[in-house]
Amino acid sequence: MALPRREVELTVERPIDPAQPGAGSVRLSARFETDRAGGAPSHAELAEALERLRGDLDALLGPPIAAVPVARPDRETPELVETYRPRTRSLVDALRDDGELSSVEHERLVAYLGGLGVGPVPIAAPPPAEPTFDRPIAAVPIAADRSPEKSRAVPELLERYQITSLKQAGAVRARREISFEEYMALKRHFQREEIDSPRDTG
């Protein structure tokens, strides 16, 4: 016959510095006494207590290494110009405000636009198209029906890419299927929707 438990103990532990094996670790524990009938805390109570222990551990040591964002190196001007094709200062500022550019990258594009010691950066020309006269018609690629400088209307973008949220618009932008101007137009569209939508006042 199994003896009833008198207490339940939860423990969380993490190394002080994973890069230094001898730096030691921190362990936090919490004990719960059962009642006389042998009843134990519920799973929900234990989960809540465990989350509090983890929060205390993060407060002592900082977030786990896996949760810390990895800083990427700042991109050089040619790569930035190739990626964003900036034409106005306002677009460059918007890229910075949206987190697309670091402060260093923002300064490089501002210098590129203003010619502050940085001459025009040549953009690599696409490779010449292969001759098509020796291929069947079905194998000939169809040229894009719009100029990269021409932005499509928001309704067309919503329908073509089945975009229903700003998060989805960001994912399409990450795949470079829409231009930055088109992304900003979608962003304004969803912001207006959020403002215009009725809120539950309780």
PyMOL CGO cylinders between C-alpha atoms (Angstrom):
from pymol import cmd
from pymol.cgo import CYLINDER

trace = [
    CYLINDER, 0.00, 0.00, 0.00, 1.45, 3.32, -1.09, 0.3, 1, 1, 1, 1, 1, 1,
    CYLINDER, 1.45, 3.32, -1.09, 1.95, 5.85, 1.68, 0.3, 1, 1, 1, 1, 1, 1,
    CYLINDER, 1.95, 5.85, 1.68, 0.26, 9.23, 1.15, 0.3, 1, 1, 1, 1, 1, 1,
    CYLINDER, 0.26, 9.23, 1.15, 2.61, 12.08, 0.28, 0.3, 1, 1, 1, 1, 1, 1,
    CYLINDER, 2.61, 12.08, 0.28, 3.10, 14.68, 2.99, 0.3, 1, 1, 1, 1, 1, 1,
    CYLINDER, 3.10, 14.68, 2.99, 4.55, 17.34, 0.72, 0.3, 1, 1, 1, 1, 1, 1,
    CYLINDER, 4.55, 17.34, 0.72, 5.20, 18.18, -2.95, 0.3, 1, 1, 1, 1, 1, 1,
    CYLINDER, 5.20, 18.18, -2.95, 8.43, 19.91, -3.96, 0.3, 1, 1, 1, 1, 1, 1,
    CYLINDER, 8.43, 19.91, -3.96, 9.14, 21.84, -7.19, 0.3, 1, 1, 1, 1, 1, 1,
    CYLINDER, 9.14, 21.84, -7.19, 12.69, 22.80, -8.21, 0.3, 1, 1, 1, 1, 1, 1,
    CYLINDER, 12.69, 22.80, -8.21, 14.17, 24.85, -11.06, 0.3, 1, 1, 1, 1, 1, 1,
    CYLINDER, 14.17, 24.85, -11.06, 17.91, 25.12, -11.66, 0.3, 1, 1, 1, 1, 1, 1,
    CYLINDER, 17.91, 25.12, -11.66, 20.15, 26.91, -14.17, 0.3, 1, 1, 1, 1, 1, 1,
    CYLINDER, 20.15, 26.91, -14.17, 23.94, 27.47, -14.50, 0.3, 1, 1, 1, 1, 1, 1,
    CYLINDER, 23.94, 27.47, -14.50, 25.10, 30.96, -13.54, 0.3, 1, 1, 1, 1, 1, 1,
    CYLINDER, 25.10, 30.96, -13.54, 27.24, 31.18, -16.69, 0.3, 1, 1, 1, 1, 1, 1,
    CYLINDER, 27.24, 31.18, -16.69, 26.88, 28.37, -19.29, 0.3, 1, 1, 1, 1, 1, 1,
    CYLINDER, 26.88, 28.37, -19.29, 30.18, 29.46, -20.86, 0.3, 1, 1, 1, 1, 1, 1,
    CYLINDER, 30.18, 29.46, -20.86, 32.03, 28.73, -17.59, 0.3, 1, 1, 1, 1, 1, 1,
    CYLINDER, 32.03, 28.73, -17.59, 31.26, 25.21, -16.29, 0.3, 1, 1, 1, 1, 1, 1,
    CYLINDER, 31.26, 25.21, -16.29, 32.83, 25.94, -12.90, 0.3, 1, 1, 1, 1, 1, 1,
    CYLINDER, 32.83, 25.94, -12.90, 30.80, 29.09, -12.23, 0.3, 1, 1, 1, 1, 1, 1,
    CYLINDER, 30.80, 29.09, -12.23, 28.13, 27.18, -10.31, 0.3, 1, 1, 1, 1, 1, 1,
    CYLINDER, 28.13, 27.18, -10.31, 24.36, 27.18, -10.60, 0.3, 1, 1, 1, 1, 1, 1,
    CYLINDER, 24.36, 27.18, -10.60, 21.29, 28.60, -8.93, 0.3, 1, 1, 1, 1, 1, 1,
    CYLINDER, 21.29, 28.60, -8.93, 18.48, 26.38, -7.66, 0.3, 1, 1, 1, 1, 1, 1,
    CYLINDER, 18.48, 26.38, -7.66, 15.08, 27.58, -6.44, 0.3, 1, 1, 1, 1, 1, 1,
    CYLINDER, 15.08, 27.58, -6.44, 12.60, 25.27, -4.72, 0.3, 1, 1, 1, 1, 1, 1,
    CYLINDER, 12.60, 25.27, -4.72, 9.06, 25.51, -3.41, 0.3, 1, 1, 1, 1, 1, 1,
    CYLINDER, 9.06, 25.51, -3.41, 7.35, 22.98, -1.13, 0.3, 1, 1, 1, 1, 1, 1,
    CYLINDER, 7.35, 22.98, -1.13, 3.64, 22.37, -0.73, 0.3, 1, 1, 1, 1, 1, 1,
    CYLINDER, 3.64, 22.37, -0.73, 2.33, 20.57, 2.35, 0.3, 1, 1, 1, 1, 1, 1,
    CYLINDER, 2.33, 20.57, 2.35, -0.66, 18.31, 1.78, 0.3, 1, 1, 1, 1, 1, 1,
    CYLINDER, -0.66, 18.31, 1.78, -3.67, 18.36, 4.03, 0.3, 1, 1, 1, 1, 1, 1,
    CYLINDER, -3.67, 18.36, 4.03, -4.39, 15.63, 6.57, 0.3, 1, 1, 1, 1, 1, 1,
    CYLINDER, -4.39, 15.63, 6.57, -6.49, 13.72, 4.07, 0.3, 1, 1, 1, 1, 1, 1,
    CYLINDER, -6.49, 13.72, 4.07, -3.46, 13.38, 1.81, 0.3, 1, 1, 1, 1, 1, 1,
    CYLINDER, -3.46, 13.38, 1.81, -4.77, 15.76, -0.86, 0.3, 1, 1, 1, 1, 1, 1,
    CYLINDER, -4.77, 15.76, -0.86, -2.12, 17.31, -3.12, 0.3, 1, 1, 1, 1, 1, 1,
    CYLINDER, -2.12, 17.31, -3.12, -2.14, 20.64, -4.97, 0.3, 1, 1, 1, 1, 1, 1,
    CYLINDER, -2.14, 20.64, -4.97, -3.90, 20.58, -8.33, 0.3, 1, 1, 1, 1, 1, 1,
    CYLINDER, -3.90, 20.58, -8.33, -1.98, 20.51, -11.60, 0.3, 1, 1, 1, 1, 1, 1,
    CYLINDER, -1.98, 20.51, -11.60, -2.99, 24.11, -12.27, 0.3, 1, 1, 1, 1, 1, 1,
    CYLINDER, -2.99, 24.11, -12.27, -1.62, 25.23, -8.89, 0.3, 1, 1, 1, 1, 1, 1,
    CYLINDER, -1.62, 25.23, -8.89, 1.66, 23.39, -9.49, 0.3, 1, 1, 1, 1, 1, 1,
    CYLINDER, 1.66, 23.39, -9.49, 2.01, 24.86, -13.00, 0.3, 1, 1, 1, 1, 1, 1,
    CYLINDER, 2.01, 24.86, -13.00, 1.42, 28.37, -11.64, 0.3, 1, 1, 1, 1, 1, 1,
    CYLINDER, 1.42, 28.37, -11.64, 3.99, 27.85, -8.88, 0.3, 1, 1, 1, 1, 1, 1,
    CYLINDER, 3.99, 27.85, -8.88, 6.53, 26.48, -11.35, 0.3, 1, 1, 1, 1, 1, 1,
    CYLINDER, 6.53, 26.48, -11.35, 6.05, 29.52, -13.61, 0.3, 1, 1, 1, 1, 1, 1,
    CYLINDER, 6.05, 29.52, -13.61, 6.65, 31.81, -10.61, 0.3, 1, 1, 1, 1, 1, 1,
    CYLINDER, 6.65, 31.81, -10.61, 9.87, 29.95, -9.81, 0.3, 1, 1, 1, 1, 1, 1,
    CYLINDER, 9.87, 29.95, -9.81, 11.08, 30.35, -13.38, 0.3, 1, 1, 1, 1, 1, 1,
    CYLINDER, 11.08, 30.35, -13.38, 10.26, 34.05, -13.25, 0.3, 1, 1, 1, 1, 1, 1,
    CYLINDER, 10.26, 34.05, -13.25, 12.28, 34.42, -10.04, 0.3, 1, 1, 1, 1, 1, 1,
    CYLINDER, 12.28, 34.42, -10.04, 15.19, 32.58, -11.66, 0.3, 1, 1, 1, 1, 1, 1,
    CYLINDER, 15.19, 32.58, -11.66, 15.07, 34.83, -14.73, 0.3, 1, 1, 1, 1, 1, 1,
    CYLINDER, 15.07, 34.83, -14.73, 15.03, 37.87, -12.44, 0.3, 1, 1, 1, 1, 1, 1,
    CYLINDER, 15.03, 37.87, -12.44, 18.23, 36.64, -10.77, 0.3, 1, 1, 1, 1, 1, 1,
    CYLINDER, 18.23, 36.64, -10.77, 20.16, 35.44, -13.83, 0.3, 1, 1, 1, 1, 1, 1,
    CYLINDER, 20.16, 35.44, -13.83, 18.47, 37.15, -16.78, 0.3, 1, 1, 1, 1, 1, 1,
    CYLINDER, 18.47, 37.15, -16.78, 16.62, 35.33, -19.56, 0.3, 1, 1, 1, 1, 1, 1,
    CYLINDER, 16.62, 35.33, -19.56, 18.03, 32.01, -20.82, 0.3, 1, 1, 1, 1, 1, 1,
    CYLINDER, 18.03, 32.01, -20.82, 20.62, 32.28, -23.61, 0.3, 1, 1, 1, 1, 1, 1,
    CYLINDER, 20.62, 32.28, -23.61, 18.15, 30.85, -26.14, 0.3, 1, 1, 1, 1, 1, 1,
    CYLINDER, 18.15, 30.85, -26.14, 15.74, 33.72, -25.39, 0.3, 1, 1, 1, 1, 1, 1,
    CYLINDER, 15.74, 33.72, -25.39, 18.30, 36.46, -25.96, 0.3, 1, 1, 1, 1, 1, 1,
    CYLINDER, 18.30, 36.46, -25.96, 18.09, 37.85, -29.51, 0.3, 1, 1, 1, 1, 1, 1,
    CYLINDER, 18.09, 37.85, -29.51, 21.26, 37.31, -31.51, 0.3, 1, 1, 1, 1, 1, 1,
    CYLINDER, 21.26, 37.31, -31.51, 22.60, 40.56, -32.90, 0.3, 1, 1, 1, 1, 1, 1,
    CYLINDER, 22.60, 40.56, -32.90, 23.29, 40.42, -36.63, 0.3, 1, 1, 1, 1, 1, 1,
    CYLINDER, 23.29, 40.42, -36.63, 26.18, 42.33, -38.17, 0.3, 1, 1, 1, 1, 1, 1,
    CYLINDER, 26.18, 42.33, -38.17, 25.36, 45.63, -39.85, 0.3, 1, 1, 1, 1, 1, 1,
    CYLINDER, 25.36, 45.63, -39.85, 25.01, 45.28, -43.61, 0.3, 1, 1, 1, 1, 1, 1,
    CYLINDER, 25.01, 45.28, -43.61, 27.18, 47.27, -45.99, 0.3, 1, 1, 1, 1, 1, 1,
    CYLINDER, 27.18, 47.27, -45.99, 25.76, 49.99, -48.23, 0.3, 1, 1, 1, 1, 1, 1,
    CYLINDER, 25.76, 49.99, -48.23, 25.69, 47.94, -51.49, 0.3, 1, 1, 1, 1, 1, 1,
    CYLINDER, 25.69, 47.94, -51.49, 23.63, 45.20, -49.84, 0.3, 1, 1, 1, 1, 1, 1,
    CYLINDER, 23.63, 45.20, -49.84, 21.26, 47.74, -48.28, 0.3, 1, 1, 1, 1, 1, 1,
    CYLINDER, 21.26, 47.74, -48.28, 20.74, 49.52, -51.60, 0.3, 1, 1, 1, 1, 1, 1,
    CYLINDER, 20.74, 49.52, -51.60, 20.17, 46.22, -53.40, 0.3, 1, 1, 1, 1, 1, 1,
    CYLINDER, 20.17, 46.22, -53.40, 17.63, 45.10, -50.77, 0.3, 1, 1, 1, 1, 1, 1,
    CYLINDER, 17.63, 45.10, -50.77, 15.60, 48.28, -50.24, 0.3, 1, 1, 1, 1, 1, 1,
    CYLINDER, 15.60, 48.28, -50.24, 16.36, 50.47, -53.30, 0.3, 1, 1, 1, 1, 1, 1,
    CYLINDER, 16.36, 50.47, -53.30, 15.85, 53.67, -51.28, 0.3, 1, 1, 1, 1, 1, 1,
    CYLINDER, 15.85, 53.67, -51.28, 14.78, 56.85, -53.08, 0.3, 1, 1, 1, 1, 1, 1,
    CYLINDER, 14.78, 56.85, -53.08, 13.70, 59.22, -50.29, 0.3, 1, 1, 1, 1, 1, 1,
    CYLINDER, 13.70, 59.22, -50.29, 14.78, 60.02, -46.74, 0.3, 1, 1, 1, 1, 1, 1,
    CYLINDER, 14.78, 60.02, -46.74, 11.27, 59.37, -45.43, 0.3, 1, 1, 1, 1, 1, 1,
    CYLINDER, 11.27, 59.37, -45.43, 11.38, 55.76, -46.64, 0.3, 1, 1, 1, 1, 1, 1,
    CYLINDER, 11.38, 55.76, -46.64, 14.77, 55.22, -44.99, 0.3, 1, 1, 1, 1, 1, 1,
    CYLINDER, 14.77, 55.22, -44.99, 13.45, 56.68, -41.73, 0.3, 1, 1, 1, 1, 1, 1,
    CYLINDER, 13.45, 56.68, -41.73, 10.39, 54.42, -41.92, 0.3, 1, 1, 1, 1, 1, 1,
    CYLINDER, 10.39, 54.42, -41.92, 12.63, 51.37, -42.38, 0.3, 1, 1, 1, 1, 1, 1,
    CYLINDER, 12.63, 51.37, -42.38, 14.52, 52.34, -39.23, 0.3, 1, 1, 1, 1, 1, 1,
    CYLINDER, 14.52, 52.34, -39.23, 11.32, 52.96, -37.25, 0.3, 1, 1, 1, 1, 1, 1,
    CYLINDER, 11.32, 52.96, -37.25, 9.98, 49.54, -38.28, 0.3, 1, 1, 1, 1, 1, 1,
    CYLINDER, 9.98, 49.54, -38.28, 13.16, 47.82, -37.08, 0.3, 1, 1, 1, 1, 1, 1,
    CYLINDER, 13.16, 47.82, -37.08, 14.28, 46.88, -40.59, 0.3, 1, 1, 1, 1, 1, 1,
    CYLINDER, 14.28, 46.88, -40.59, 17.48, 48.94, -40.21, 0.3, 1, 1, 1, 1, 1, 1,
    CYLINDER, 17.48, 48.94, -40.21, 19.92, 49.41, -37.38, 0.3, 1, 1, 1, 1, 1, 1,
    CYLINDER, 19.92, 49.41, -37.38, 21.09, 52.92, -36.56, 0.3, 1, 1, 1, 1, 1, 1,
    CYLINDER, 21.09, 52.92, -36.56, 24.36, 52.26, -38.43, 0.3, 1, 1, 1, 1, 1, 1,
    CYLINDER, 24.36, 52.26, -38.43, 22.52, 50.94, -41.51, 0.3, 1, 1, 1, 1, 1, 1,
    CYLINDER, 22.52, 50.94, -41.51, 20.19, 53.94, -41.38, 0.3, 1, 1, 1, 1, 1, 1,
    CYLINDER, 20.19, 53.94, -41.38, 23.17, 56.32, -41.39, 0.3, 1, 1, 1, 1, 1, 1,
    CYLINDER, 23.17, 56.32, -41.39, 24.71, 54.51, -44.36, 0.3, 1, 1, 1, 1, 1, 1,
    CYLINDER, 24.71, 54.51, -44.36, 21.55, 54.83, -46.44, 0.3, 1, 1, 1, 1, 1, 1,
    CYLINDER, 21.55, 54.83, -46.44, 21.11, 58.49, -45.46, 0.3, 1, 1, 1, 1, 1, 1,
    CYLINDER, 21.11, 58.49, -45.46, 24.70, 59.11, -46.57, 0.3, 1, 1, 1, 1, 1, 1,
    CYLINDER, 24.70, 59.11, -46.57, 24.03, 57.22, -49.80, 0.3, 1, 1, 1, 1, 1, 1,
    CYLINDER, 24.03, 57.22, -49.80, 20.98, 59.38, -50.55, 0.3, 1, 1, 1, 1, 1, 1,
    CYLINDER, 20.98, 59.38, -50.55, 22.68, 62.63, -49.63, 0.3, 1, 1, 1, 1, 1, 1,
    CYLINDER, 22.68, 62.63, -49.63, 26.01, 61.84, -51.26, 0.3, 1, 1, 1, 1, 1, 1,
    CYLINDER, 26.01, 61.84, -51.26, 27.88, 62.59, -48.02, 0.3, 1, 1, 1, 1, 1, 1,
    CYLINDER, 27.88, 62.59, -48.02, 31.16, 61.10, -49.10, 0.3, 1, 1, 1, 1, 1, 1,
    CYLINDER, 31.16, 61.10, -49.10, 29.50, 57.99, -50.48, 0.3, 1, 1, 1, 1, 1, 1,
    CYLINDER, 29.50, 57.99, -50.48, 29.15, 57.91, -54.22, 0.3, 1, 1, 1, 1, 1, 1,
    CYLINDER, 29.15, 57.91, -54.22, 26.36, 56.09, -56.01, 0.3, 1, 1, 1, 1, 1, 1,
    CYLINDER, 26.36, 56.09, -56.01, 26.60, 52.39, -55.34, 0.3, 1, 1, 1, 1, 1, 1,
    CYLINDER, 26.60, 52.39, -55.34, 26.24, 50.36, -58.52, 0.3, 1, 1, 1, 1, 1, 1,
    CYLINDER, 26.24, 50.36, -58.52, 23.51, 47.77, -58.36, 0.3, 1, 1, 1, 1, 1, 1,
    CYLINDER, 23.51, 47.77, -58.36, 24.45, 44.48, -59.91, 0.3, 1, 1, 1, 1, 1, 1,
    CYLINDER, 24.45, 44.48, -59.91, 22.76, 44.06, -63.26, 0.3, 1, 1, 1, 1, 1, 1,
    CYLINDER, 22.76, 44.06, -63.26, 20.75, 40.88, -63.74, 0.3, 1, 1, 1, 1, 1, 1,
    CYLINDER, 20.75, 40.88, -63.74, 22.40, 38.23, -65.91, 0.3, 1, 1, 1, 1, 1, 1,
    CYLINDER, 22.40, 38.23, -65.91, 21.50, 38.42, -69.59, 0.3, 1, 1, 1, 1, 1, 1,
    CYLINDER, 21.50, 38.42, -69.59, 18.48, 36.42, -70.55, 0.3, 1, 1, 1, 1, 1, 1,
    CYLINDER, 18.48, 36.42, -70.55, 19.07, 33.22, -72.41, 0.3, 1, 1, 1, 1, 1, 1,
    CYLINDER, 19.07, 33.22, -72.41, 18.01, 33.16, -76.06, 0.3, 1, 1, 1, 1, 1, 1,
    CYLINDER, 18.01, 33.16, -76.06, 14.46, 31.91, -76.36, 0.3, 1, 1, 1, 1, 1, 1,
    CYLINDER, 14.46, 31.91, -76.36, 14.26, 31.16, -80.04, 0.3, 1, 1, 1, 1, 1, 1,
    CYLINDER, 14.26, 31.16, -80.04, 15.48, 27.58, -79.54, 0.3, 1, 1, 1, 1, 1, 1,
    CYLINDER, 15.48, 27.58, -79.54, 12.97, 26.71, -76.83, 0.3, 1, 1, 1, 1, 1, 1,
    CYLINDER, 12.97, 26.71, -76.83, 9.27, 25.87, -77.14, 0.3, 1, 1, 1, 1, 1, 1,
    CYLINDER, 9.27, 25.87, -77.14, 6.80, 28.61, -76.22, 0.3, 1, 1, 1, 1, 1, 1,
    CYLINDER, 6.80, 28.61, -76.22, 5.80, 26.88, -72.97, 0.3, 1, 1, 1, 1, 1, 1,
    CYLINDER, 5.80, 26.88, -72.97, 9.42, 27.06, -71.76, 0.3, 1, 1, 1, 1, 1, 1,
    CYLINDER, 9.42, 27.06, -71.76, 9.81, 30.80, -72.35, 0.3, 1, 1, 1, 1, 1, 1,
    CYLINDER, 9.81, 30.80, -72.35, 9.48, 32.69, -69.02, 0.3, 1, 1, 1, 1, 1, 1,
    CYLINDER, 9.48, 32.69, -69.02, 6.79, 35.34, -68.89, 0.3, 1, 1, 1, 1, 1, 1,
    CYLINDER, 6.79, 35.34, -68.89, 8.16, 38.80, -68.10, 0.3, 1, 1, 1, 1, 1, 1,
    CYLINDER, 8.16, 38.80, -68.10, 6.77, 40.61, -65.06, 0.3, 1, 1, 1, 1, 1, 1,
    CYLINDER, 6.77, 40.61, -65.06, 3.73, 42.65, -66.01, 0.3, 1, 1, 1, 1, 1, 1,
    CYLINDER, 3.73, 42.65, -66.01, 4.66, 45.61, -63.78, 0.3, 1, 1, 1, 1, 1, 1,
    CYLINDER, 4.66, 45.61, -63.78, 7.64, 47.80, -63.15, 0.3, 1, 1, 1, 1, 1, 1,
    CYLINDER, 7.64, 47.80, -63.15, 9.32, 47.34, -59.74, 0.3, 1, 1, 1, 1, 1, 1,
    CYLINDER, 9.32, 47.34, -59.74, 8.85, 51.08, -59.23, 0.3, 1, 1, 1, 1, 1, 1,
    CYLINDER, 8.85, 51.08, -59.23, 5.05, 50.85, -59.56, 0.3, 1, 1, 1, 1, 1, 1,
    CYLINDER, 5.05, 50.85, -59.56, 3.13, 49.97, -56.39, 0.3, 1, 1, 1, 1, 1, 1,
    CYLINDER, 3.13, 49.97, -56.39, -0.03, 47.88, -56.63, 0.3, 1, 1, 1, 1, 1, 1,
    CYLINDER, -0.03, 47.88, -56.63, -3.24, 48.91, -54.90, 0.3, 1, 1, 1, 1, 1, 1,
    CYLINDER, -3.24, 48.91, -54.90, -4.08, 47.48, -51.47, 0.3, 1, 1, 1, 1, 1, 1,
    CYLINDER, -4.08, 47.48, -51.47, -7.20, 45.53, -52.65, 0.3, 1, 1, 1, 1, 1, 1,
    CYLINDER, -7.20, 45.53, -52.65, -5.11, 43.82, -55.33, 0.3, 1, 1, 1, 1, 1, 1,
    CYLINDER, -5.11, 43.82, -55.33, -2.44, 42.85, -52.79, 0.3, 1, 1, 1, 1, 1, 1,
    CYLINDER, -2.44, 42.85, -52.79, -5.02, 41.55, -50.29, 0.3, 1, 1, 1, 1, 1, 1,
    CYLINDER, -5.02, 41.55, -50.29, -6.69, 39.38, -52.93, 0.3, 1, 1, 1, 1, 1, 1,
    CYLINDER, -6.69, 39.38, -52.93, -3.55, 38.14, -54.67, 0.3, 1, 1, 1, 1, 1, 1,
    CYLINDER, -3.55, 38.14, -54.67, -1.65, 37.09, -51.53, 0.3, 1, 1, 1, 1, 1, 1,
    CYLINDER, -1.65, 37.09, -51.53, -4.69, 36.33, -49.33, 0.3, 1, 1, 1, 1, 1, 1,
    CYLINDER, -4.69, 36.33, -49.33, -3.47, 38.79, -46.69, 0.3, 1, 1, 1, 1, 1, 1,
    CYLINDER, -3.47, 38.79, -46.69, -5.78, 39.24, -43.70, 0.3, 1, 1, 1, 1, 1, 1,
    CYLINDER, -5.78, 39.24, -43.70, -3.41, 40.73, -41.12, 0.3, 1, 1, 1, 1, 1, 1,
    CYLINDER, -3.41, 40.73, -41.12, -0.33, 42.90, -40.80, 0.3, 1, 1, 1, 1, 1, 1,
    CYLINDER, -0.33, 42.90, -40.80, 1.64, 39.85, -39.68, 0.3, 1, 1, 1, 1, 1, 1,
    CYLINDER, 1.64, 39.85, -39.68, 0.84, 38.08, -42.95, 0.3, 1, 1, 1, 1, 1, 1,
    CYLINDER, 0.84, 38.08, -42.95, 1.84, 41.21, -44.87, 0.3, 1, 1, 1, 1, 1, 1,
    CYLINDER, 1.84, 41.21, -44.87, 5.19, 41.15, -43.08, 0.3, 1, 1, 1, 1, 1, 1,
    CYLINDER, 5.19, 41.15, -43.08, 5.69, 37.51, -44.07, 0.3, 1, 1, 1, 1, 1, 1,
    CYLINDER, 5.69, 37.51, -44.07, 4.99, 38.30, -47.72, 0.3, 1, 1, 1, 1, 1, 1,
    CYLINDER, 4.99, 38.30, -47.72, 7.40, 41.26, -47.50, 0.3, 1, 1, 1, 1, 1, 1,
    CYLINDER, 7.40, 41.26, -47.50, 10.07, 38.98, -45.99, 0.3, 1, 1, 1, 1, 1, 1,
    CYLINDER, 10.07, 38.98, -45.99, 9.77, 36.78, -49.10, 0.3, 1, 1, 1, 1, 1, 1,
    CYLINDER, 9.77, 36.78, -49.10, 10.25, 39.96, -51.18, 0.3, 1, 1, 1, 1, 1, 1,
    CYLINDER, 10.25, 39.96, -51.18, 7.02, 39.35, -53.08, 0.3, 1, 1, 1, 1, 1, 1,
    CYLINDER, 7.02, 39.35, -53.08, 5.89, 42.92, -52.37, 0.3, 1, 1, 1, 1, 1, 1,
    CYLINDER, 5.89, 42.92, -52.37, 7.84, 46.17, -52.31, 0.3, 1, 1, 1, 1, 1, 1,
    CYLINDER, 7.84, 46.17, -52.31, 8.46, 48.22, -49.21, 0.3, 1, 1, 1, 1, 1, 1,
    CYLINDER, 8.46, 48.22, -49.21, 5.99, 50.87, -50.41, 0.3, 1, 1, 1, 1, 1, 1,
    CYLINDER, 5.99, 50.87, -50.41, 3.32, 48.17, -50.84, 0.3, 1, 1, 1, 1, 1, 1,
    CYLINDER, 3.32, 48.17, -50.84, 4.06, 46.84, -47.35, 0.3, 1, 1, 1, 1, 1, 1,
    CYLINDER, 4.06, 46.84, -47.35, 3.71, 50.34, -45.86, 0.3, 1, 1, 1, 1, 1, 1,
    CYLINDER, 3.71, 50.34, -45.86, 0.38, 50.78, -47.69, 0.3, 1, 1, 1, 1, 1, 1,
    CYLINDER, 0.38, 50.78, -47.69, -0.84, 47.48, -46.20, 0.3, 1, 1, 1, 1, 1, 1,
    CYLINDER, -0.84, 47.48, -46.20, 0.37, 48.57, -42.78, 0.3, 1, 1, 1, 1, 1, 1,
    CYLINDER, 0.37, 48.57, -42.78, -1.62, 51.80, -42.99, 0.3, 1, 1, 1, 1, 1, 1,
    CYLINDER, -1.62, 51.80, -42.99, -4.64, 49.80, -44.19, 0.3, 1, 1, 1, 1, 1, 1,
    CYLINDER, -4.64, 49.80, -44.19, -4.64, 47.48, -41.16, 0.3, 1, 1, 1, 1, 1, 1,
    CYLINDER, -4.64, 47.48, -41.16, -3.95, 50.36, -38.76, 0.3, 1, 1, 1, 1, 1, 1,
    CYLINDER, -3.95, 50.36, -38.76, -7.01, 52.18, -40.11, 0.3, 1, 1, 1, 1, 1, 1,
    CYLINDER, -7.01, 52.18, -40.11, -9.06, 48.99, -39.73, 0.3, 1, 1, 1, 1, 1, 1,
    CYLINDER, -9.06, 48.99, -39.73, -7.97, 48.71, -36.11, 0.3, 1, 1, 1, 1, 1, 1,
    CYLINDER, -7.97, 48.71, -36.11, -8.90, 52.32, -35.40, 0.3, 1, 1, 1, 1, 1, 1,
    CYLINDER, -8.90, 52.32, -35.40, -12.25, 52.08, -37.23, 0.3, 1, 1, 1, 1, 1, 1,
    CYLINDER, -12.25, 52.08, -37.23, -13.29, 48.76, -35.68, 0.3, 1, 1, 1, 1, 1, 1,
    CYLINDER, -13.29, 48.76, -35.68, -15.69, 49.17, -32.73, 0.3, 1, 1, 1, 1, 1, 1,
    CYLINDER, -15.69, 49.17, -32.73, -14.16, 48.39, -29.34, 0.3, 1, 1, 1, 1, 1, 1,
    CYLINDER, -14.16, 48.39, -29.34, -15.87, 46.50, -26.56, 0.3, 1, 1, 1, 1, 1, 1,
    CYLINDER, -15.87, 46.50, -26.56, -16.33, 49.00, -23.74, 0.3, 1, 1, 1, 1, 1, 1,
    CYLINDER, -16.33, 49.00, -23.74, -17.65, 46.37, -21.37, 0.3, 1, 1, 1, 1, 1, 1,
]
cmd.load_cgo(trace, "trace")
